[in-house]
């Protein structure tokens, strides 16, 4: 695969590769792997939130339960409506 990047990026890439003592292509592969993994995590999170929409508000929690459980507190704070 061949692609073009701005000269400033190419210089920064070459400098970082020299600093780490690795080929430029390895740095590009690592960056792309990380970028794609983050995208996959965002997709998983979005799918989970979509599945959980059905259950929002189904199980009421009392104030003590919310205060005792950090996860319950996070859900409460995210979903609270005045």
Buried (B, 14 or more C-beta within 10 A) or exposed (E): EEEEEEEEEEEEBEEEBEEEEEEEEEBBEEEEEEEEEEEEEEEEEEEEEEEEEEEEEEEEBEEEEBEEEEEBBEBBEEEEEE
